[in-house]
Amino acid sequence: RKQSSKHTCVDTRLETLRGRSKCHVLAEIVDRKLRADGECTPAALQKAAGCALGVTLNYHQAHRGVVRGIERNRGNPDDSYYHLIGYSYLLQKLNPGTHAVVHTDDTHTFRYSFMALGVCIQAFRDSLRLIIAVDGTILTGKRGGTLLVAVGVDANEQNYPIAFGIVDSENGEACTWFFRELRKELKPDEEILFVSDRSGGINIGISTVF
């Protein structure tokens, strides 16, 4: 017998990774963690990949794997835009009194959306004070945008949601569109007190519509 320094044994974990796309294997790990835990962070994927595959991932590799896994589990965020109109239709059909609308440009590209649930609208009309606070917050996802929120105040001095809007930014045009949709759900003779941070876009929208 003669000793050979050449290794003939194979690490089956690495063969599994070579035989299939690394991203595909990592996406499977993320998919399983999402189903089991409801979330998966890059750090969790780094640990899971080390245990299951014996490989070391840097943060950027793990982050890409998490993104791929989430898309595999929940769909591509860009594709969800195609379902917005259908979702708005079902929302109104299954929730009486709900006002939901999607606004697109001439090329059918998404611009704005508005949603006010029927029960929230009715509660404001029947029970809440005629005070509406409006504010916007920047969305940090891939496509960005701004979430506009209108809330009232209930008898327990708690915020009560009235309407939500997704717009490109807190500018005059977008805020005016939001308030026009909100105005449709309010009684025409009501004098409402608005509270805001005096953002330029929100002020323009309120003064234009009300």
Secondary structure by P-SEA (a helix, b strand, c coil): ccccccccccaaaaaaaaaccaaaaaaaaaaaaaaacccccaaaaaaaaaaaccccccaaaaaaaaaaaaaaacccccccccaaaaaaaaaaaacccbbbbbbbcccccccbbbbbbaaaaaaaacccccbbbbbbbbbcccbbbbbbbbbbbccccbbbbcbbbbcccccaaaaaaaaaaaaaaccccccccccccccaaaaaaaaacc
